[in-house]
Amino acid sequence: MKSSVYGISLVLLMMCSCGTDPERENPVDALPIDAAKEKIEEAKEKIKKETKALEDAIKELDEAFEEKGKEK
């Protein structure tokens, strides 16, 4: 029982101390929020482009199957 309490305490201590910059008063200021937002926007654009490419490929396949069906 004691070892689990010590383990949990150690994990909580590590969670609280990780990612903070002691020179800053507010550790939240250390988060690169603008950079993360920019990466999210880039990912959204990439997803849109890939989705468009997939939709175009599906259309081409549908057209090919329709032509193949008409030939029979």
GIJO-V72803 format. One record per residue. RES is the residue in one letter. SS is DSSP state (a for helix, b for strand, c for the rest). Layout:
res:RES ss:SS
res:RES ss:SS
This chain:
res:M ss:c
res:K ss:a
res:S ss:a
res:S ss:a
res:V ss:a
res:Y ss:a
res:G ss:a
res:I ss:a
res:S ss:a
res:L ss:a
res:V ss:a
res:L ss:a
res:L ss:a
res:M ss:a
res:M ss:a
res:C ss:a
res:S ss:a
res:C ss:c
res:G ss:c
res:T ss:c
res:D ss:c
res:P ss:c
res:E ss:c
res:R ss:c
res:E ss:c
res:N ss:c
res:P ss:a
res:V ss:a
res:D ss:a
res:A ss:a
res:L ss:c
res:P ss:c
res:I ss:a
res:D ss:a
res:A ss:a
res:A ss:a
res:K ss:a
res:E ss:a
res:K ss:a
res:I ss:a
res:E ss:a
res:E ss:a
res:A ss:a
res:K ss:a
res:E ss:a
res:K ss:a
res:I ss:a
res:K ss:a
res:K ss:a
res:E ss:a
res:T ss:a
res:K ss:a
res:A ss:a
res:L ss:a
res:E ss:a
res:D ss:a
res:A ss:a
res:I ss:a
res:K ss:a
res:E ss:a
res:L ss:a
res:D ss:a
res:E ss:a
res:A ss:a
res:F ss:a
res:E ss:a
res:E ss:a
res:K ss:a
res:G ss:a
res:K ss:a
res:E ss:a
res:K ss:c
